[in-house]
Amino acid sequence: MDELFDAIVIGSGMTGGWAAKELTEKGLKTVMIEYGRDVEHIKDYPTTNMYPWEFPHQGTVPYKIAKEYPSVNKHYIFNESTLHFLKKDSEQEYIQDKPFDWIRGQQVGGRSLLWARHTQRWSNFDFEGPLRDGFAVDWPIRYSDLAPWYSYVEKFVGIAGNKDGLDILPDGEFLPPFELTCLEKHFQESIKKNYTNRHLIASRVANLSTPNPIHIEQGRGQCQRRNLCERGCPFGGYFSSNSSTIPWAKKTGNLTIMANSVVQSIIYDEGQQKATGVQVIDVLTKEIKTITAKIIFLNASAMNSNLILLNSKSKRFPNGLGNDNGLLGKYIAFHNYRGKVTAAYDGLQDFDSEGRRPAASFMPRFTNIFKQEKTFLRGYHNIINSSREKIPFEGSFGDELKDKIINPKAGKWIIGAQMMGETIPKETSNVSLDRTKVDKYGMPQLRFSVDYDENDELMIQDFFTEFTEMFTKAGYTDIKTIDTKRVPGNENHEMGGVRMGKDPATSLLNEWNQLHLCKNVYVTDGACMTSTASQNPSLTYMALTARAANHAIDAFKKSK
């Protein structure tokens, strides 16, 4: 039997949670459809308070089990404490024409339980990048369009950070920042001394350094700096859909959650010239049902959103919903995390790095901003971490070993820089439906053909050169450059395929994230991105979602 709602939200992660919050808060009866199982805040975080020795394998994953997770088993979030939040590849098979790690959540809340929580705004340099630099298509919006929505989201989420006054990285609505280590402060002073266009700042992270009343009202508490965020935080110290937007939406009485449900396709009605609902497969029973609504928000995560639209075929749209121009699934991009530089420092021996923080320090992009300076387009941000080496206990026994364990000695300071480079969307980087292979639910398997290019290789080498120089000027030694060889997808920032733009001939979505050719379908997860910038993307996704949801609400009320 059909079930009728005002709105359907496909997906429950970062953007799905925000869509549900906005729609239900404004009175719309909304159903949230999630592929994975239901997970409730606190109740369903089974490993959150476990000690390392309480895990059967002290946190490591046995080889036999790790083989079931080839897409994610090389990622930092993969360990014995997070397995229950990650999807096995067999749960949704896919085809790699070129290597791609498709990292997916397996529950209500999706990857919002697992994210690194870094949150930076885009600037006009980013929104104007494609037009200025001649790649992709022009964004249909600018920073001024999104700035109030950044503020709206930041106040609710809770972002720790400094007001740094940088054009390239606009300030937001911040809670007090987490402190830099003494070596990062030392590096910060060296940067100030040697450069005028580079800045080392505190990372901006979605952790409640000091909660405001709105966060207490959500039931969240101060970040305890446990650095166990990926297990789910019982204090609500970091933002996730589970701790924040979904409970908020539930309180309205307007939210229905359908877990264990795979959205097969969006249904298009030619007579009404709009989407009327979705076709859903029950994961447990394989039963197929239809859910109807006037508004549909597609937030299944970037690659799944591409899959659903490609599979939403009709007489009017034989190549996928809204895909008259044949661009659906094309111009996929991601972030380039392959570059890493480390160094040592003999000074500051009177200081140590005891304690924890859920953050790092951050160097905003400094290349190709006001003019084209390099042989590559765009640039990279950098995450900086530092701590003191731990001197190993090898060769000690008895009282000597006991003394070293009780009174450990630290060695040199070690500092590391991790690049986060912007990749250029290309038509050759794409996803498509396989013509014959299906997954366990009968859905076509998604084929990935996504790769690096010469621009990325040049950017990596520039990162190595620049940070070798910066670390040398700071007086650091034993400088090492490392190409991590991380494949696309492994950084978890896949974007594009359903890009925004001004012209229906060259884009799929308009300035409000509506499909040009089916305006009651909104796409606001990473699939909508026209370009990637080099900032962590989640804050921009959330701001776009809040903005689009309120546009949809206004249109809904006018139609009644």
N, C-alpha and C positions, 0 to 999 in steps of 0.2 A: 504493500500500500504506500502511496506517495505521502511524504511528510512535508508540510508547508511552513516555511519560515520567511521572515523579512530579508534575512541575509545569511549567506553561507561563507564561512571562512575555512579555506582549505589549508591546513597546517597550523601548528600550535607553538612554533618557535618564536624567535625574537619579533618578527613582524606579525605573525598570526595572533600572538598575544595582544599586540597593540591594536590591531584591527578589531578584535573582539572587545577590548576595553572601550574603545571609542563608540562602536556601534551599539553595544548594550547600554552604555551610560546614557546615550541619547534616546533610549527607549525601543530600539529595534530588537525583535525576537531573532536571536542569532544561534546558528548551530556551527560548532567548530568540529571539523572532521580531521582525525589524526590517524595515520597509518599504524603507529605504535600503540603500546598499552597505556593505560592511564597511570599517571604518577602524580601524587598529591604532595605538596610541600611538607617537609619534615617527615611525615609518615612513611614515605617511600624512598628514603635515603638510607638504605641498609648499612652502608659502609662509612657513614659520615663521622662516627666517633670511634672507629676501630683503630687499634694500635698496629704497627707493622707485624708484630709477632702473632697477631690474631688472624692473619690471613694464612691460608694453607701453604702458600708459596712465598710468604713475606713480601707480597706485592707484585712479584713477577708473574708472568703468564706462561704456563708450560707450552712447549713447542707445538704439541698436538692441538691445543686450543687456539693458539695464535694463528695457525694455518687457516682457521675458519674466518679470520679477519684480515685478509691480505691488504685491503685498502687502507687500513688504519693502524696496523700493528707496528709501523715505524714511527708513528706520531707520538708526541710527548704526552698526550692524554691517555695513551693506551697502557693500562696496567690493571692489576687484579681488582683494584677498587672501583674501576669505571666500566668494567665489561658489560654490566647490566644496562648501561646507558648507550651502548653502541650497537649498530646493526651489522650482523654477519652478512658477508657478500651473498650468501645463498638465499637470504631473505628478499633480495632484489638484484638479480644477476644483471650484469652489464658487460659490454664489449669494448675493449680498448684497442682501437686501431693504432693509437699512440699511448704511451703510459699515462695513466690518470688515476690518482687516488681519490675515490668518491667516498668521503667521510660523512656518515649519516647518523642521526640520533634514532633511537628505537622507542620513543615514548612521548607522551604529552609533555610539552616543554622543549622537545627537540634538542638542538645543540645550544640553546640558551643556558642549559645546565653545564655546558662544557667549554664555553668561550673564554678567551683570555682577558676580556673586559676592558680592553683599551678603546677609548672613545674620543676621537678628534673630529672636529667640524671640518668640512670642506671650505675653501675660500673661492672667490671669483676666479682666481688663477686656475682652479681645478675645473669649475663649470665652463670656463671660456677656453679651456685647453684644446679640445677638438677643433673648434673654429679657428683658433689662432695658429695651431701647429699643423693643421691640415690632415688629421686622421679622424676616423669615425664620422659621425654627423654632429651637428651643433645640438647641445642640450636645449630643451625648450624652456628651461628655468635657469635662474641665476641665484647667487647666494642670498640676495634680498628676499626672494620668494620663500626660501627655506629657513632663514634666520629665526623668525618667530616660532617656527615649529621645532627647531633645535632647542630653543629655550624652554618651550612647553614640555618636551620630552625630558630634557636634562633635569628639570625641577622634580619630576616624578621619579625618574630613575635613580638619581643621586650620583653625581660625578665628582670625584676628588681631583683637584687640580689647581694650578696657579693662573692668575690673569697675567699673561706674559706680554701682551701688546704686540703680537706679531701679525703682519699682513697675511703671511702664508698659512697661518693657523689661528683663525679667529677665536677669541676668548668666549667662554660660555658661562653658564650658571653653576658655579663651583662650590663644593664643600672644601674644607681645608685639605691641602695636598699631603701625600706621603713623602717623607724626607729622602733626599739623596744621601748616599754613603759619602764618607769623607774623601774617598778617591774620586768619586763622581764630581764632588765639589772642586777637587783639585783639577780635574779635567775641564770643568766648567770655567775655571779661572784661566787656564791655558787657552781655551777657545776665545775668551774675551780679549786676551792679550794679543793673539796672533791673527784673528779674523774679525771682520766687521759684519759679515753676512751669515754667520753661523751661531747657533744658540743651543745650549744644553739646558733642558727644562725638566721639571717633574712630569712623569707620565700622567695622563688624564685617564682615570680608571673608574669603572662603575662599581666602586666599593664605598660603603658608607663610613667614611672616616669619622664623621660626626653627623648622626641622623637629624633631619629636620622633622617638624610635626607631620608632614605629609608621609614620611617614611614610617613613622611610628603608627600612623593611621592604617598603613598597609599591613602592619604586624611585623615589620622588619626591625632589626636592631643593629647596633654598631658592629662593624667588621672587627673580628677578633684576631686578625693577622695570622690565622692558622695555616694559610696557604694550602688548604685542602678543598678549594672551591669546586673542582671538577667532580667531587663526590656529592654535591648538593649541600648547601649551607643551612644548618638548622636555625641559625640566627637571622637568616635573610640578609646577611651582611653584604652580599653582592646581588646585583639585579639578575633575575631570571623571570621567564614567563610564569614559572611555578610559584615563585615567592611574591610576585607583584601583580602583573596585569591580569592573569587568569583568575586569582582569588578576587580581585577587584571587580572583574566582570561577573563572576558568580554572585557576588553580593547584590547585584541589581535584580536577580531573579530572571534575567532575560537570556541567560546562556545555557545551551545544551551542548554537552561534549559527547561526540561519537568517537570513541577510541577503537582500535583494531579495525579500522575501515580504510580501504584503499580507494581513492578516487580514480576511477577508470577514465572518465572523460567529462567534459562540460557539454551540456545539451543545448543546441541552438535551434530556435524556432524561426523558420523562414517567414512565416506570416507576420509574427510580431517583430522580426528583425532584431532579436535580442536573445540572450541566454535565459533559459527558464529553470535551470537546475543542474544537478550533477548525477552521474551514475556511479554507484558505490558498490564495492565488493567487500563483504564481511570476511575478515581475515580468518576467523575461527570456523565459520560454517560454509564459506564460499558463496553464500546467498547474494544475489544482486538486487539492489533496490535503487529507487530514484528519490532524490531529495530536491524539492523545488524552493525557489526564493526569487526575489526581485533584484537582489544585489549579490554578486559573487566576488569575493576577495581571494586571489590565488597567492598563497604564501607557503608553498610546499617545500621551499628551499630551491635555489636557482635552477639546478639541473632537473629536479622533479617537476618544477613548474613548466619547464620546456617540454618535458615528456608528456605531461597532461595536455598541454595545448596542441602538441603535434598529434596526439592520439584523439583529439576532439574533432573528428571528421564528420562532415555532413555534405549534402548535395551542394549547398552554398559554399562550403569551405572544404574541398576535397583534400587539401594539403595541411589541414590543421586550422583551428579557430583563428580568424583574423589574418590568415597568412596569404593574402592575395599577392604580395610582393615577393614571396618565396624566401624571406629573410629570417623566418622563425628558426631558432636553433643556431643561427650564425653569429659571428662576431663575439664569441666567448672569450673572456679574458680572466685574469687572476692576478695574484701578487707574487712577485719573484722574491723568494726567501733564500736563495741559494748562497748568497754571500755572507761570510762571517769573518771577523778579524779579532784576534785576541792578542794581549800583551801583558807584560809583568811590570811591577814597580817595586823598587826596594825601599822606598820611603814610607812614612806614616806608620812606622812599626809600633808606635804607642797606641794605635787605634785598631779596633777589630770590627767585625761585622756580625756581632751577636744579634739575635732577634730576627723577626721576619717582617716582610711587607708584601702586599699583594700587587706590587707595581715595580717600576724600574725608572730609569731616566730616559729621556727621549730627545733626539735631535731632529727637528723638522727638516724637510727638504731644503736644499740650498743651491741646487743646480737648475739651469734653464728656467728661471722664474721670470725675470724682467726682460731677458733676451735669450736667444739661442746661443749657448756657450760651448756645447759639447757636440760630438759626432752622433749622439743618440738623442731621441726625443724623450721629453719628460724627465723624471728623476726618482729619488728614493728617500724615504724616511729611515730613521735608524733607532733601534732600541738598544740601550746601553745598560749592562749589568756589571757589578763588580763585587768581589768578596776576597777573603784571604784564603790561601791554600791551606789545607789541613795536612800536617806532617804525618805520614803513615806510621803505623805501629810495628811494622814488620821487623823481625829480629829481636823483639823484646819478649821477656818471659817473667813470670812471678811478680815480685814487688815492683820491678821496673815497669812492666807492662801495666800493672794496676795504677801506678803513679801517672803514667802517660794518658791513661783513659780518664782518670779523675782530673788531671791538670793538662789538658791537651795544649800543644803549642802550635801556633799558626806560622805559616811561611810567608812568602811574598804576597803582595796584592795582585790579583788577576782582574783585568778588565776585558770585556768583550762587547763588540758591536755587531748587531744583526741587521742586515738591510731588509727593507720592505719596498721593493721596486714596483713602479707602475708598468704594467704590460699594455701593449697597444692592441685593441680588438682587431681581429683579422677575419675575413670571410673564410679563410682556410682553417681557422680554429672554430670547430662547430660540433654539434651533436645532432644525431638523426635517429629515427626508428629503424631497427633492423627489419628486413622484410620477411624473415622466416622464424627467427628465434624469439621465444616468449619466456617470461619468467614464471614462477610457480603459480601466479594468479591469472595467467593468460595474457598479461600485458606485454606488448612488444618490448624487447630489450633495447636499452639506449646505447647507441654507438658513440664513443668519444674519439674525436680527432682534434686534439688540442696540444699545442707545443710551444716551446720557446722559439725565438728568432734572433737574428743578428743584433737587433736593438737591445735585447735582454743581455746578450753576451757582452756587448760593449759597456752596458751599465754595470755589470758585475765587475769588470776590470777597473772601471772608474772608481767604484766603491773601494776596491782593494787599494788603489793608488791614493785616494784621498784620506782614508783612515790610517794607512801606513804613515803618511805625512803628519796627520794630526797627532797620532800616538808618539811619533818620533819627536815632534816639537814639544810634547808634554813631558819628555824625559823617560818614556817607557821603553822597555827592552823586550827581547825574545818575541818580536812581533811575528805573528803567523796569519797567513791568509788561507781561508778554507772555502772551497766550493762544496757545499753539502750535498749537491746533486738531487735535492728534493724535486720530485716530479710535480707537474701541475696538479692542483687539487689538494696536495699534502699540506698546504698552508691554510686550507679551510676557507679561502676567500674567493670562491668561484663566482663569476658574474657574467651577465649578458645573455644574449639569445632572444630576448623580448625587449629590445632597447626602446627608450624614450626618444622622441624627436618631434620636430615641427611638421614634417611632411610624411603623409601615409605611404608615399612611394619608397621612402628610405628608412622607415621606423615602424614599430608595432604599436607603441603607446604614445598618448598625447601628454601634455603638461600636467595632467591630473592623474596620470598612471592608468588611464582607461585605454582599452584596446580601441584603436582608431575606428575599427569596423564593427565593434560590439561594445557599446559604451557602458553597459551595466556589468562588465567584467573588468576588475582592477587587478593589476599585478604590481606588488610593492616590495617583493623580496629582491635578492641579488639579481634575478633575471632581468629586472627593469633597467639595469645600469647601462648607460651609453658609453661611459669610460670608467676607469677604476680609481683615478687619482692614486696616491700612495698611502693615504691614511687608512686605518682600520675602518671597515665600511659599516659596522652595525649601527652606529649612531645615525648615519645618513639614511639607512633603511628605515629605522624607527621614525625619523622625522618625516620622511616621504609617506610612510603609512598613516601617521596621524593626520597629515594634511589631506591625503586622498580620502580617508575615511570620513572626514568632516565634509568634504565635497560631496561624497556619496550620500551622506545623511541629509544635506541640504536639498539635493536632487530628489531624494526619496520623499521628503516632506512636501515639496512642491507638487509632486505627482499625485498626492492623496486628495 
